[in-house]
């Protein structure tokens, strides 16, 4: 992901998210490790941050955002 930001992910906020190029992750302020990945073409996907055995954090897509 190109950029990340921490927000309170309410429906109104998630619906208004957009990026102009690349993709960006928006993480939930109230539920650590859970967020939305937004792609430049407008696609939004729920994602979670998981920790690999090496200790590195990695975002994993859970599924498309249903409006």
Secondary structure, DSSP 8 states (H G I E B T S, - for coil): --EEEEE---HHHHHH---SSSEEEEEESSSTTEEEEEETTS-EEEEEEEE-TTS-EEEEEEEE---
